[in-house]
Amino acid sequence: MSDDDFETTVAAAFEDRFGADPETASAAAAKAAAFRDEVDENLSAENLIDAVAEANDYDGFAHRYDLAIGDLAAADEDCTDSRAYRLAGFDDLAADPDIGA
C-alpha cells in the first residue's frame, strides 16, 4: 500500500468510524504515515485502525489517536519518543527540566 493509499484509508476510517472532523482526520493520517515511514514500515492501515479502536476514547478522537500511536511506538524498541507522531505533539512542559523536581 502506498503512502497516499494508507493516508486516504486511515483518514476515511477516522472520520467514518471515530467521528473525527475532516481536518483532524487528515492531520492524524499524515502523522500516522510519517510514523509508518520512519518507525514501522510494516504498519498496515488495518492494524492502525484496530489500535485506535482499542484505545480509550474518554476525551474524543484526538486523545484516542494519541494513545494508539503511543502504544504502537512503545511496542517498537527503536522508538523512544512518539510525540512527533501524536496530534498533541510537543508541549512547553516537555522541555522544562524542573518538572517533577
C-alpha positions as CSV (number, residue, x, y, z in Angstrom):
1,M,0.0,0.0,0.0
2,S,1.4,3.3,-1.0
3,D,1.6,6.2,1.5
4,D,-1.2,8.0,-0.3
5,D,-3.4,5.0,-0.1
6,F,-2.5,4.5,3.5
7,E,-3.3,8.1,4.4
8,T,-6.6,8.1,2.4
9,T,-7.7,4.8,4.0
10,V,-7.0,5.8,7.6
11,A,-8.4,9.3,7.2
12,A,-11.6,7.9,5.9
13,A,-11.8,5.4,8.8
14,F,-11.0,8.2,11.3
15,E,-14.0,10.1,10.0
16,D,-16.4,7.3,9.5
17,R,-15.7,5.0,12.5
18,F,-14.5,7.5,15.1
19,G,-16.3,10.7,14.2
20,A,-13.2,12.8,13.6
21,D,-13.7,16.0,11.6
22,P,-12.0,16.0,8.2
23,E,-9.2,18.3,9.2
24,T,-8.3,16.3,12.3
25,A,-8.6,13.0,10.4
26,S,-6.3,14.3,7.7
27,A,-3.7,15.6,10.2
28,A,-3.8,12.2,12.1
29,A,-3.5,10.3,8.9
30,A,-0.4,12.3,7.8
31,K,1.2,11.8,11.2
32,A,0.5,8.1,11.1
33,A,2.0,7.9,7.6
34,A,5.1,9.6,8.9
35,F,5.2,7.1,11.8
36,R,4.9,4.3,9.3
37,D,7.7,5.7,7.1
38,E,10.1,6.5,10.0
39,V,9.3,3.8,12.6
40,D,7.2,0.9,11.5
41,E,7.2,0.3,7.8
42,N,5.1,-2.8,8.2
43,L,2.2,-0.9,9.9
44,S,-1.0,-1.6,7.9
45,A,-4.0,0.7,7.8
46,E,-6.0,-2.1,9.4
47,N,-3.6,-2.5,12.3
48,L,-3.6,1.2,12.9
49,I,-7.4,1.4,12.8
50,D,-7.6,-1.5,15.2
51,A,-5.2,0.1,17.6
52,V,-7.3,3.3,17.5
53,A,-10.5,1.3,18.1
54,E,-8.9,-0.4,21.1
55,A,-7.7,2.9,22.7
56,N,-9.7,4.7,25.4
57,D,-11.9,7.4,23.9
58,Y,-12.8,9.3,27.0
59,D,-11.6,12.6,25.6
60,G,-12.5,12.3,21.9
61,F,-10.8,11.2,18.8
62,A,-7.6,13.2,19.2
63,H,-6.9,11.7,22.6
64,R,-7.8,8.2,21.3
65,Y,-5.4,8.5,18.3
66,D,-2.6,9.8,20.5
67,L,-3.0,6.9,22.9
68,A,-3.0,4.4,20.0
69,I,0.1,5.9,18.3
70,G,1.9,6.0,21.7
71,D,1.1,2.3,22.2
72,L,2.4,1.4,18.8
73,A,5.5,3.4,19.4
74,A,6.1,1.7,22.8
75,A,5.9,-1.6,21.0
76,D,8.9,-0.6,18.8
77,E,12.1,-0.8,20.8
78,D,13.8,1.8,18.5
79,C,11.1,4.5,19.0
80,T,11.9,6.4,22.2
81,D,9.6,9.4,21.6
82,S,6.2,9.3,19.9
83,R,5.4,13.0,20.3
84,A,6.2,13.8,16.7
85,Y,3.5,11.4,15.6
86,R,0.8,12.5,18.0
87,L,-1.7,15.2,17.3
88,A,-0.8,16.8,20.6
89,G,2.8,16.9,19.5
90,F,5.3,18.6,21.7
91,D,4.3,20.9,24.5
92,D,6.1,23.6,26.6
93,L,6.2,21.3,29.7
94,A,8.2,18.6,27.9
95,A,11.3,20.7,27.8
96,D,11.2,22.0,31.4
97,P,13.9,20.2,33.4
98,D,12.3,21.4,36.7
99,I,9.1,19.5,36.2
100,G,8.8,16.7,38.7
101,A,11.7,18.1,40.8
